[in-house]
Structure formats: C-alpha cells, structure tokens
Amino acid sequence: MLRSISAEWLKLRHSRISLVLAILPIISLLIGCFNFYFNQPALQNGWYSLWTQVSLFYGEFFLPILIAICCAFVCRLEHSNRNWNMILASPMSVTSLFVAKLVIVGILIFSAQAFFMLMYWAAGQLFTIPGPFPMETVVWSLRGWFAAISIAALQLGLSIRIRSFATPIGISLCAVFLGLGMYVLKIGMLFPYSLLTIGMGVLSQKGLTSSENIVFLLMNSLFILLFAIWSIRRLKYKDIASS
C-alpha cells in the first residue's frame, strides 16, 4: 500500500496540479472579499460575515470542481498509451490502486483547505476585523475535507471508468446543483455534495448538534465505503477502455 501511494505521489512531480490547487481557492476568496468589502454596512458579524462570503463560492462550487479535477488528474496517465492494461496486469491489487489514488486526492484537497484557511485569516487581517480568529471555522474546514473524501471516492470511480478529463468534472457540477436542492429540502444528509455544504457551514453557521455531527460522520463514512466498494468491483470485473 505504501509503495502504491509513493508511486501515485511520484506521478505528480513536475505536474501543474499545484497551480489548480492554488488558483481556485484564490479566485473564490477574491470574489468573497469583493462582496464583503462592498457590503460591510450589512455584514456586522466580523469574522463570521467574512466566512459567509469567502466560503460560499469556494465550498459550494469551486471545491467540488477542484475535487473532480484532482480525481481526473490522478487517472490521466493510466488513460493514455493503454497504461490501464499494464497496471491491471501487474501484481498490485486493485484495492491498493484505488486506495492509493484516494489517499493522494485526500492530501491534495487537505492542502487546498489549509491554503484557503490561511488566505481567510490573511483577509481578516487585511480588513482589520476585530476579535480573535474563530476556531469554529477550522472545524468547519476539517468537516468539509472529510465530506470531500466521500465526493472524491465517487469522482475517482467515475474518472477511472471515463477516459474524458472534462466529463467527470461536468458530472460534478451537475451534482452540485442537485446537492443544493437537497440541502434546501432538508435532506442534505443523504447526498455527499450536500454534506459538503453542511460540513463547511457555507449557508448556515449555527453549527451542528452532537447527534447531527455523529450522523454527518456516519453518512460520510458510509458513502466512502460504498463508493470505494463500487469502484473496486468495477475495476475487478469490468473492462476499462484505454487509448
């Protein structure tokens, strides 16, 4: 397993995925800061008001797209030059291959989350927002990262099966709007994209109760397990078209 993870990490050397990990959070934060600056008379809750603005576009749109891009990227090499044929014929187990890719995507998203939080703190300093930095936002970011893993498990399965780089990203964008609708209908706990909205406190910052936190963790764990099993079974028993 460690060798599989190391091999996946080596594939990222000299790649431009780090630019994507930086650019999307930066764009979302700039949009949020722009909204915050011009609406300060109506936004009187300090750090939390800033969070509502910067996390809205990031957590609701840019982060799901970023997850889909990372999943498509870690499968890009296998889809070229019939590399899937070579990899699936190697002694490496299919489970190790999938888990290694999921771990790598998890590390990439974690770094994006950390970078976003650093910029959020810097923006608060720039606007000279009074009061201490709210540690709740760190918890929201970690919950968002955990929800991102369940989305990544699904997107990774799609990217393994679909040769196109853009198609899984388009599917992710459609799922975002579906997740937003389910959140509005109060059934967001039943869909991973809605769980991301809930976890990051994008649309509501009142926090989750202890029981809601337990349900949140259980549902994400269930989605990760189900999507991983689905993806691994398809890798074992279905042919993958490669070019």
Backbone as JSON, one array per atom type, in Angstrom:
{
  "sequence": "MLRSISAEWLKLRHSRISLVLAILPIISLLIGCFNFYFNQPALQNGWYSLWTQVSLFYGEFFLPILIAICCAFVCRLEHSNRNWNMILASPMSVTSLFVAKLVIVGILIFSAQAFFMLMYWAAGQLFTIPGPFPMETVVWSLRGWFAAISIAALQLGLSIRIRSFATPIGISLCAVFLGLGMYVLKIGMLFPYSLLTIGMGVLSQKGLTSSENIVFLLMNSLFILLFAIWSIRRLKYKDIASS",
  "N": [[0.82, -1.2, 0.0], [1.91, 1.27, 0.85], [3.9, 1.55, -1.07], [2.32, 1.83, -3.32], [1.03, 4.27, -2.8], [3.29, 5.92, -2.74], [4.12, 5.63, -5.4], [1.97, 6.83, -6.74], [2.26, 9.41, -5.81], [4.7, 10.14, -6.92], [3.98, 10.42, -9.56], [2.9, 12.91, -9.63], [4.93, 14.68, -9.62], [6.52, 17.51, -10.98], [4.2, 18.24, -12.18], [1.31, 20.33, -12.96], [-0.67, 20.5, -11.13], [-0.55, 21.74, -8.67], [-0.85, 24.43, -9.23], [-3.54, 24.6, -9.92], [-4.65, 23.88, -7.48], [-4.07, 26.12, -6.04], [-5.08, 28.31, -7.52], [-7.95, 28.12, -7.79], [-8.97, 28.3, -5.04], [-7.97, 30.9, -4.55], [-9.35, 32.51, -6.42], [-12.02, 32.16, -5.54], [-11.81, 33.27, -2.97], [-11.13, 35.92, -3.55], [-13.46, 36.78, -4.85], [-15.25, 36.54, -2.71], [-14.13, 38.35, -0.85], [-14.43, 40.72, -2.25], [-17.25, 40.96, -2.31], [-17.65, 41.15, 0.45], [-16.32, 43.55, 1.1], [-17.81, 45.55, -0.22], [-20.23, 45.3, 0.98], [-20.12, 45.8, 3.66], [-21.61, 47.47, 5.49], [-23.96, 45.98, 5.86], [-23.02, 43.63, 6.8], [-22.29, 42.67, 9.75], [-21.11, 40.9, 11.47], [-18.44, 40.36, 11.87], [-15.72, 38.16, 11.72], [-17.29, 35.95, 11.07], [-19.11, 36.9, 9.22], [-17.37, 37.46, 7.14], [-16.61, 34.85, 6.59], [-19.01, 33.78, 5.56], [-19.06, 34.98, 3.1], [-16.61, 34.35, 1.72], [-16.55, 31.58, 1.8], [-18.77, 30.75, 0.44], [-18.76, 30.63, -2.49], [-16.5, 29.07, -2.72], [-16.88, 26.66, -1.13], [-19.31, 25.77, -2.15], [-19.14, 25.64, -4.95], [-16.46, 25.87, -6.18], [-14.79, 24.1, -4.7], [-16.0, 21.44, -4.99], [-15.59, 21.2, -7.78], [-12.82, 21.33, -7.84], [-12.19, 18.97, -6.49], [-13.12, 17.08, -8.37], [-11.41, 17.67, -10.51], [-8.9, 16.96, -9.42], [-9.31, 14.19, -9.08], [-9.71, 13.36, -11.72], [-7.24, 14.05, -12.69], [-5.37, 12.37, -11.38], [-5.91, 10.04, -12.63], [-5.25, 10.41, -15.19], [-2.8, 9.64, -16.45], [-3.01, 6.85, -16.57], [-4.98, 6.51, -18.46], [-3.81, 6.95, -20.85], [-1.9, 5.69, -23.59], [-2.58, 2.98, -23.25], [-2.12, 2.3, -20.58], [-3.66, 1.34, -18.48], [-4.05, -1.34, -19.05], [-1.51, -2.4, -18.59], [-1.13, -1.78, -15.87], [-3.25, -3.1, -14.53], [-2.52, -5.65, -15.06], [-0.36, -6.03, -13.5], [1.31, -7.08, -10.39], [0.16, -5.54, -8.39], [-2.59, -4.99, -6.25], [-6.03, -4.33, -6.99], [-7.46, -3.0, -5.05], [-5.44, -1.73, -3.55], [-4.54, 0.04, -5.5], [-6.77, 1.74, -5.92], [-7.21, 2.8, -3.3], [-4.75, 4.07, -2.87], [-4.84, 6.12, -4.78], [-7.05, 7.51, -3.8], [-6.08, 8.35, -1.32], [-4.04, 10.1, -2.15], [-5.55, 12.07, -3.48], [-6.98, 12.95, -1.25], [-4.89, 14.12, 0.23], [-4.17, 16.21, -1.48], [-6.53, 17.76, -1.51], [-6.65, 18.4, 1.2], [-4.42, 20.06, 1.43], [-5.3, 22.17, -0.17], [-7.45, 23.06, 1.37], [-6.09, 23.92, 3.67], [-4.58, 26.0, 2.6], [-6.63, 27.7, 1.79], [-7.73, 28.39, 4.29], [-5.58, 29.76, 5.39], [-5.49, 31.99, 3.69], [-7.99, 33.05, 4.28], [-7.61, 33.85, 6.94], [-5.61, 35.8, 6.48], [-7.07, 37.62, 4.94], [-8.9, 38.51, 6.84], [-7.16, 39.87, 8.54], [-6.34, 41.86, 6.81], [-8.68, 43.32, 6.45], [-8.85, 44.26, 8.95], [-10.46, 43.03, 10.97], [-12.09, 42.98, 14.04], [-11.57, 41.16, 17.15], [-10.86, 37.73, 18.18], [-9.49, 35.11, 16.09], [-11.88, 32.92, 14.75], [-12.11, 29.71, 15.91], [-13.99, 27.88, 15.2], [-14.23, 27.91, 12.47], [-12.06, 26.46, 11.6], [-12.78, 23.91, 12.38], [-15.03, 23.64, 10.73], [-13.75, 23.64, 8.27], [-12.25, 21.27, 8.42], [-14.32, 19.41, 8.64], [-15.45, 19.85, 6.15], [-13.38, 18.89, 4.58], [-13.47, 16.16, 5.2], [-15.99, 15.5, 4.17], [-15.35, 16.01, 1.56], [-13.77, 13.84, 0.92], [-15.61, 11.74, 0.65], [-16.95, 12.6, -1.63], [-14.8, 12.53, -3.36], [-14.3, 9.78, -3.48], [-16.44, 8.92, -5.01], [-16.07, 10.48, -7.37], [-13.59, 9.59, -8.16], [-14.1, 6.97, -8.88], [-15.67, 7.47, -11.13], [-13.82, 8.81, -12.76], [-11.97, 6.83, -13.2], [-13.39, 5.1, -14.82], [-14.18, 6.67, -16.98], [-12.73, 7.98, -19.82], [-12.54, 10.61, -20.71], [-11.38, 13.78, -19.65], [-12.88, 16.0, -18.98], [-15.57, 15.21, -18.69], [-16.21, 13.86, -16.11], [-15.88, 16.1, -14.48], [-17.9, 17.78, -15.37], [-20.08, 16.23, -14.58], [-19.78, 16.42, -11.83], [-20.33, 19.14, -11.45], [-23.05, 19.23, -12.13], [-24.01, 17.62, -10.07], [-23.54, 19.28, -7.93], [-25.59, 21.22, -8.06], [-27.78, 19.58, -7.7], [-27.23, 18.71, -5.12], [-27.46, 21.13, -3.75], [-30.18, 21.6, -4.01], [-31.19, 19.43, -2.53], [-30.23, 20.1, -0.03], [-31.69, 22.42, 0.52], [-34.19, 21.25, 0.72], [-33.96, 20.04, 3.13], [-32.86, 17.49, 3.29], [-30.23, 17.0, 3.12], [-28.33, 15.37, 4.35], [-28.36, 13.01, 3.03], [-26.9, 13.0, 0.73], [-23.72, 13.24, -0.77], [-22.66, 15.67, -1.82], [-24.28, 17.6, -0.71], [-23.59, 17.19, 1.92], [-21.09, 18.33, 1.99], [-21.7, 21.04, 1.83], [-23.09, 21.3, 4.25], [-21.11, 20.54, 6.09], [-19.07, 22.5, 5.86], [-20.35, 24.75, 6.7], [-21.45, 26.56, 4.9], [-23.88, 27.78, 4.08], [-25.19, 28.06, 6.44], [-24.28, 29.03, 9.65], [-24.86, 28.2, 12.21], [-24.06, 25.9, 13.41], [-23.67, 22.36, 14.16], [-25.56, 19.99, 16.06], [-24.61, 17.6, 18.64], [-25.65, 15.08, 17.98], [-26.22, 15.49, 15.28], [-23.67, 15.89, 14.28], [-22.63, 13.32, 14.64], [-24.27, 11.86, 12.9], [-23.49, 13.1, 10.54], [-20.76, 12.31, 10.34], [-21.08, 9.52, 10.22], [-22.62, 9.19, 7.86], [-20.89, 10.19, 5.88], [-18.77, 8.39, 6.17], [-20.09, 6.07, 5.41], [-20.72, 6.65, 2.72], [-18.12, 6.86, 1.64], [-17.22, 4.24, 1.98], [-19.14, 2.77, 0.45], [-18.85, 3.89, -2.16], [-16.19, 3.3, -2.61], [-16.19, 0.48, -2.58], [-17.89, 0.02, -4.78], [-16.34, 1.17, -6.89], [-13.99, -0.38, -6.8], [-14.95, -2.96, -7.31], [-15.86, -2.62, -9.93], [-13.47, -2.11, -11.19], [-12.32, -4.6, -10.94], [-13.99, -6.38, -12.33], [-14.97, -5.27, -14.68], [-14.15, -4.25, -17.99], [-11.79, -1.71, -18.83], [-11.78, 0.92, -21.0], [-9.07, 2.04, -22.84], [-6.73, 4.29, -24.36]],
  "CA": [[0.0, 0.0, 0.0], [2.79, 2.44, 0.91], [4.54, 1.67, -2.38], [1.3, 2.34, -4.24], [0.87, 5.69, -2.51], [4.52, 6.57, -3.18], [4.11, 5.66, -6.86], [1.0, 7.84, -7.16], [2.82, 10.72, -5.5], [5.75, 10.42, -7.9], [3.35, 10.83, -10.82], [2.54, 14.33, -9.54], [6.14, 15.51, -9.69], [6.64, 18.36, -12.17], [2.88, 18.49, -12.77], [0.79, 21.66, -12.67], [-1.84, 20.39, -10.27], [-0.41, 22.69, -7.57], [-1.41, 25.71, -9.68], [-5.0, 24.49, -9.8], [-4.96, 23.86, -6.04], [-3.93, 27.49, -5.54], [-5.86, 29.3, -8.28], [-9.39, 28.07, -7.49], [-9.23, 28.96, -3.75], [-7.69, 32.34, -4.64], [-10.47, 33.14, -7.13], [-13.2, 32.18, -4.67], [-11.58, 34.2, -1.88], [-11.2, 37.29, -4.09], [-14.88, 37.09, -5.05], [-15.84, 36.73, -1.4], [-13.62, 39.59, -0.26], [-15.06, 41.81, -3.0], [-18.6, 41.08, -1.77], [-17.57, 41.61, 1.84], [-15.89, 44.95, 1.13], [-18.87, 46.46, -0.68], [-21.46, 45.09, 1.76], [-19.78, 45.85, 5.08], [-22.68, 48.0, 6.36], [-24.96, 44.94, 6.15], [-22.33, 42.46, 7.36], [-21.81, 43.19, 11.03], [-20.75, 39.79, 12.37], [-17.0, 40.18, 11.89], [-15.1, 37.01, 11.06], [-18.31, 35.04, 10.56], [-19.63, 37.52, 8.0], [-16.36, 37.23, 6.11], [-16.68, 33.44, 6.23], [-20.17, 33.55, 4.7], [-18.78, 35.47, 1.75], [-15.5, 33.66, 1.05], [-16.78, 30.14, 1.72], [-19.94, 30.45, -0.38], [-18.36, 30.17, -3.81], [-15.49, 28.02, -2.58], [-17.44, 25.4, -0.65], [-20.48, 25.33, -2.91], [-18.86, 25.42, -6.37], [-15.07, 25.66, -6.56], [-14.21, 22.92, -4.07], [-16.41, 20.22, -5.71], [-14.91, 21.16, -9.07], [-11.42, 21.02, -7.55], [-12.13, 17.53, -6.19], [-13.27, 16.37, -9.64], [-10.18, 17.87, -11.28], [-7.85, 16.13, -8.81], [-9.59, 12.78, -9.37], [-9.44, 13.15, -13.14], [-5.81, 14.21, -12.92], [-4.61, 11.2, -10.92], [-6.21, 8.92, -13.55], [-4.92, 10.84, -16.56], [-1.7, 8.87, -17.01], [-3.47, 5.49, -16.85], [-5.86, 6.51, -19.63], [-3.02, 7.17, -22.06], [-0.96, 4.64, -24.03], [-3.03, 1.68, -22.74], [-1.45, 2.03, -19.3], [-4.54, 0.55, -17.62], [-3.78, -2.75, -19.32], [-0.26, -2.76, -17.92], [-1.29, -1.67, -14.42], [-4.14, -4.15, -14.05], [-1.83, -6.94, -15.22], [0.76, -6.06, -12.56], [0.99, -7.74, -9.11], [-0.53, -4.62, -7.49], [-4.02, -5.28, -6.11], [-6.94, -3.25, -7.4], [-7.8, -2.25, -3.83], [-4.3, -0.85, -3.25], [-4.51, 1.08, -6.51], [-7.84, 2.72, -5.66], [-6.96, 3.47, -2.02], [-3.61, 4.96, -3.05], [-5.32, 7.31, -5.5], [-7.92, 8.25, -2.9], [-5.21, 9.0, -0.33], [-3.38, 11.22, -2.81], [-6.55, 13.12, -3.66], [-7.23, 13.49, 0.07], [-3.77, 15.0, 0.59], [-4.27, 17.41, -2.32], [-7.64, 18.58, -1.03], [-6.28, 18.92, 2.51], [-3.52, 21.2, 1.2], [-6.13, 23.27, -0.66], [-8.2, 23.57, 2.52], [-5.15, 24.64, 4.53], [-4.25, 27.24, 1.9], [-7.81, 28.55, 1.86], [-7.84, 28.92, 5.65], [-4.52, 30.76, 5.54], [-5.92, 33.21, 2.99], [-9.12, 33.59, 5.05], [-7.01, 34.57, 8.07], [-4.94, 36.98, 5.94], [-8.1, 38.57, 4.54], [-9.41, 39.11, 8.07], [-6.16, 40.84, 8.99], [-6.36, 42.97, 5.86], [-9.87, 44.12, 6.75], [-8.74, 44.62, 10.37], [-11.66, 42.56, 11.68], [-11.79, 42.86, 15.47], [-11.87, 39.89, 17.81], [-9.95, 36.61, 17.88], [-9.81, 34.24, 14.95], [-12.85, 31.9, 15.2], [-11.64, 28.35, 15.7], [-15.06, 27.09, 14.59], [-14.01, 27.82, 11.03], [-11.12, 25.37, 11.38], [-13.6, 22.69, 12.47], [-15.83, 23.57, 9.51], [-12.86, 23.28, 7.17], [-11.93, 19.84, 8.57], [-15.53, 18.67, 8.26], [-15.55, 19.95, 4.7], [-12.38, 17.98, 3.99], [-13.96, 14.79, 5.34], [-17.04, 15.35, 3.17], [-14.71, 15.99, 0.25], [-13.27, 12.49, 0.67], [-16.71, 10.93, 0.14], [-17.14, 13.03, -3.02], [-13.64, 12.05, -4.11], [-14.47, 8.35, -3.71], [-17.35, 8.81, -6.16], [-15.46, 11.06, -8.57], [-12.48, 8.74, -8.57], [-14.7, 5.86, -9.6], [-16.08, 7.96, -12.45], [-12.63, 9.14, -13.56], [-11.35, 5.57, -13.6], [-14.18, 4.5, -15.89], [-14.39, 7.6, -18.1], [-11.45, 8.47, -20.35], [-12.58, 12.06, -20.86], [-10.99, 14.55, -18.46], [-13.89, 17.01, -18.65], [-16.89, 14.65, -18.38], [-16.45, 13.73, -14.66], [-15.99, 17.44, -13.9], [-19.26, 18.22, -15.68], [-20.99, 15.47, -13.71], [-19.64, 17.02, -10.5], [-21.04, 20.42, -11.45], [-24.49, 18.91, -12.07], [-24.28, 17.1, -8.73], [-23.54, 20.42, -7.02], [-26.92, 21.83, -8.06], [-28.66, 18.6, -7.07], [-26.94, 18.77, -3.69], [-28.02, 22.38, -3.22], [-31.62, 21.38, -3.9], [-31.46, 18.52, -1.41], [-29.98, 20.86, 1.2], [-32.85, 23.3, 0.72], [-35.31, 20.38, 1.11], [-33.65, 19.49, 4.46], [-32.46, 16.08, 3.21], [-28.85, 17.07, 2.67], [-27.52, 14.3, 4.92], [-28.49, 11.82, 2.19], [-26.17, 13.19, -0.53], [-22.38, 13.71, -0.38], [-22.42, 17.08, -2.18], [-24.97, 18.39, 0.31], [-22.8, 17.05, 3.15], [-20.01, 19.31, 1.91], [-22.32, 22.32, 2.19], [-23.38, 21.25, 5.69], [-19.87, 20.44, 6.86], [-18.3, 23.75, 5.84], [-21.14, 25.88, 7.19], [-21.48, 27.53, 3.81], [-25.15, 28.5, 4.05], [-25.67, 28.25, 7.81], [-23.18, 28.97, 10.59], [-25.36, 27.97, 13.57], [-23.39, 24.73, 13.95], [-24.41, 21.11, 14.25], [-25.66, 19.39, 17.39], [-23.78, 16.4, 18.79], [-26.26, 13.99, 17.21], [-26.05, 15.82, 13.85], [-22.27, 15.62, 13.96], [-22.48, 11.87, 14.54], [-24.9, 11.46, 11.63], [-22.62, 13.62, 9.47], [-19.58, 11.44, 10.24], [-21.51, 8.19, 9.8], [-23.05, 9.22, 6.46], [-19.7, 10.33, 5.05], [-18.05, 7.12, 6.21], [-20.87, 5.13, 4.61], [-20.54, 6.98, 1.31], [-16.75, 6.5, 1.27], [-17.17, 2.78, 1.89], [-19.96, 2.31, -0.67], [-18.26, 4.29, -3.44], [-14.94, 2.56, -2.77], [-16.55, -0.89, -2.97], [-18.4, 0.09, -6.16], [-15.25, 1.44, -7.82], [-13.06, -1.51, -6.8], [-15.61, -4.07, -8.01], [-15.87, -2.33, -11.37], [-12.1, -2.31, -11.65], [-12.0, -6.03, -10.98], [-14.84, -7.21, -13.2], [-15.34, -4.58, -15.91], [-13.03, -3.78, -18.8], [-11.62, -0.27, -18.93], [-11.31, 1.32, -22.33], [-7.93, 2.96, -22.79], [-6.24, 4.62, -25.69]],
  "C": [[0.86, 1.27, 0.0], [3.51, 2.65, -0.42], [3.57, 2.23, -3.4], [1.1, 3.84, -4.05], [2.09, 6.47, -2.99], [4.57, 6.69, -4.7], [3.15, 6.72, -7.38], [1.54, 9.24, -6.91], [3.9, 11.12, -6.5], [5.17, 10.89, -9.23], [3.03, 12.33, -10.83], [3.74, 15.25, -9.65], [6.18, 16.23, -11.04], [5.3, 18.56, -12.87], [2.41, 19.89, -12.35], [-0.45, 21.62, -11.79], [-1.77, 21.38, -9.12], [-0.96, 24.06, -7.95], [-2.92, 25.72, -9.56], [-5.42, 24.55, -8.34], [-4.88, 25.26, -5.44], [-4.91, 28.45, -6.21], [-7.33, 29.29, -7.89], [-9.71, 28.66, -6.1], [-8.99, 30.48, -3.8], [-8.84, 33.07, -5.31], [-11.69, 33.26, -6.23], [-13.02, 33.17, -3.54], [-11.65, 35.64, -2.36], [-12.65, 37.71, -4.32], [-15.55, 37.38, -3.71], [-15.4, 38.02, -0.74], [-14.23, 40.81, -0.95], [-16.48, 42.04, -2.47], [-18.6, 41.63, -0.35], [-17.25, 43.09, 1.92], [-17.03, 45.9, 0.79], [-20.19, 46.27, 0.07], [-21.2, 45.13, 3.26], [-20.86, 46.46, 5.96], [-23.72, 46.96, 6.75], [-24.35, 43.71, 6.8], [-21.62, 42.88, 8.64], [-21.36, 42.1, 12.0], [-19.27, 39.41, 12.26], [-16.49, 39.01, 11.06], [-16.14, 36.09, 10.42], [-18.95, 35.6, 9.29], [-18.65, 37.33, 6.84], [-16.41, 35.78, 5.65], [-17.85, 33.16, 5.29], [-19.88, 33.95, 3.26], [-17.71, 34.65, 1.04], [-15.76, 32.17, 0.88], [-17.93, 29.77, 0.78], [-19.55, 29.88, -1.74], [-17.37, 29.02, -3.72], [-16.12, 26.69, -2.21], [-18.56, 24.86, -1.51], [-20.15, 24.97, -4.36], [-17.4, 25.05, -6.65], [-14.47, 24.41, -5.95], [-14.69, 21.62, -4.72], [-15.76, 20.08, -7.08], [-13.44, 20.78, -8.89], [-11.25, 19.53, -7.23], [-12.2, 16.72, -7.48], [-12.03, 16.49, -10.5], [-9.06, 16.99, -10.74], [-8.05, 14.65, -9.14], [-9.3, 12.46, -10.83], [-7.94, 13.2, -13.42], [-5.02, 12.98, -12.52], [-4.89, 9.97, -11.77], [-5.78, 9.22, -14.98], [-3.85, 9.97, -17.2], [-2.15, 7.46, -17.39], [-4.33, 5.42, -18.1], [-5.1, 6.74, -20.93], [-2.1, 5.98, -22.33], [-1.29, 3.25, -23.45], [-2.37, 1.3, -21.4], [-2.34, 1.25, -18.34], [-4.27, -0.94, -17.81], [-2.54, -3.22, -18.57], [-0.43, -2.78, -16.4], [-2.14, -2.79, -13.86], [-3.54, -5.54, -14.2], [-0.66, -7.08, -14.26], [0.34, -6.74, -11.26], [0.23, -6.84, -8.12], [-2.02, -4.94, -7.44], [-4.84, -4.06, -6.52], [-7.3, -2.37, -6.19], [-6.68, -1.27, -3.48], [-4.25, 0.32, -4.23], [-5.55, 2.15, -6.21], [-7.56, 3.5, -4.38], [-5.81, 4.45, -2.14], [-4.03, 6.25, -3.75], [-6.21, 8.16, -4.6], [-7.12, 8.98, -1.83], [-4.53, 10.22, -0.93], [-4.34, 12.37, -3.02], [-6.88, 13.77, -2.32], [-6.14, 14.45, 0.52], [-3.84, 16.3, -0.2], [-5.38, 18.33, -1.83], [-7.33, 19.17, 0.35], [-5.36, 20.14, 2.36], [-4.3, 22.41, 0.69], [-6.92, 23.9, 0.48], [-7.3, 24.4, 3.43], [-4.79, 25.99, 3.91], [-5.42, 28.22, 1.96], [-7.95, 29.18, 3.25], [-6.77, 29.97, 5.92], [-4.91, 32.07, 4.87], [-7.1, 33.86, 3.72], [-8.6, 34.4, 6.25], [-6.34, 35.87, 7.59], [-5.94, 38.05, 5.52], [-8.69, 39.27, 5.76], [-8.46, 40.15, 8.64], [-6.16, 42.07, 8.1], [-7.54, 43.9, 6.12], [-9.91, 44.6, 8.2], [-10.02, 44.27, 11.15], [-11.32, 42.39, 13.15], [-12.14, 41.47, 16.0], [-10.91, 38.8, 17.4], [-10.41, 35.82, 16.67], [-10.75, 33.13, 15.42], [-12.38, 30.48, 14.87], [-12.72, 27.44, 15.13], [-14.84, 26.91, 13.1], [-13.0, 26.72, 10.69], [-11.86, 24.04, 11.42], [-14.44, 22.54, 11.21], [-14.98, 23.14, 8.32], [-12.5, 21.79, 7.22], [-13.14, 18.97, 8.22], [-15.73, 18.7, 6.75], [-14.57, 19.02, 4.01], [-12.86, 16.54, 4.07], [-15.09, 14.52, 4.34], [-16.46, 15.3, 1.77], [-14.17, 14.61, -0.09], [-14.39, 11.59, 0.13], [-17.04, 11.31, -1.31], [-16.02, 12.5, -3.89], [-13.75, 10.56, -4.42], [-15.39, 8.1, -4.9], [-16.68, 9.29, -7.44], [-14.3, 10.22, -9.08], [-12.99, 7.53, -9.35], [-15.12, 6.26, -11.0], [-14.87, 8.22, -13.34], [-11.89, 7.89, -14.0], [-12.07, 4.97, -14.8], [-14.25, 5.36, -17.13], [-13.06, 8.18, -18.55], [-11.4, 9.98, -20.42], [-12.2, 12.75, -19.55], [-12.13, 15.45, -18.01], [-15.22, 16.42, -18.2], [-17.13, 14.47, -16.88], [-16.59, 15.08, -13.97], [-17.38, 18.01, -14.16], [-20.29, 17.52, -14.82], [-20.96, 16.06, -12.29], [-20.41, 18.33, -10.41], [-22.55, 20.21, -11.39], [-24.88, 18.43, -10.68], [-24.31, 18.22, -7.69], [-24.94, 21.03, -6.92], [-27.95, 20.88, -7.45], [-28.47, 18.63, -5.55], [-27.5, 20.02, -3.04], [-29.53, 22.25, -3.04], [-31.98, 20.49, -2.73], [-31.2, 19.2, -0.07], [-31.17, 21.76, 1.53], [-34.06, 22.5, 1.2], [-35.08, 19.7, 2.45], [-33.33, 17.99, 4.43], [-31.0, 15.99, 2.75], [-27.96, 15.97, 3.2], [-27.51, 13.04, 4.04], [-27.69, 11.93, 0.9], [-24.81, 13.8, -0.22], [-22.12, 15.18, -0.71], [-23.14, 18.02, -1.22], [-24.21, 18.33, 1.64], [-21.63, 18.03, 3.17], [-20.52, 20.69, 2.31], [-22.57, 22.39, 3.69], [-22.09, 21.31, 6.5], [-19.12, 21.75, 6.95], [-19.1, 24.95, 6.34], [-21.27, 26.96, 6.15], [-22.73, 28.4, 3.87], [-25.74, 28.73, 5.44], [-24.51, 28.05, 8.77], [-23.63, 28.69, 12.02], [-24.75, 26.72, 14.19], [-24.3, 23.52, 14.02], [-24.47, 20.64, 15.71], [-24.78, 18.15, 17.45], [-24.33, 15.24, 17.96], [-26.1, 14.24, 15.71], [-24.62, 15.58, 13.41], [-22.02, 14.12, 13.79], [-23.07, 11.36, 13.23], [-24.04, 11.89, 10.45], [-21.42, 12.7, 9.25], [-19.96, 10.06, 9.73], [-21.89, 8.16, 8.32], [-21.86, 9.36, 5.53], [-18.9, 9.03, 5.02], [-18.76, 6.07, 5.36], [-20.68, 5.38, 3.12], [-19.14, 6.6, 0.82], [-16.65, 4.99, 1.05], [-17.93, 2.27, 0.66], [-19.33, 2.65, -2.02], [-16.94, 3.55, -3.69], [-15.22, 1.12, -3.22], [-17.03, -0.94, -4.41], [-17.26, 0.25, -7.17], [-14.3, 0.25, -7.93], [-13.66, -2.71, -7.53], [-15.63, -3.85, -9.52], [-14.48, -2.48, -11.97], [-11.77, -3.78, -11.82], [-12.74, -6.75, -12.1], [-15.29, -6.54, -14.49], [-14.1, -4.14, -16.66], [-13.01, -2.25, -18.81], [-11.07, 0.05, -20.3], [-10.18, 2.31, -22.18], [-7.43, 3.18, -24.19], [-4.72, 4.52, -25.74]]
}
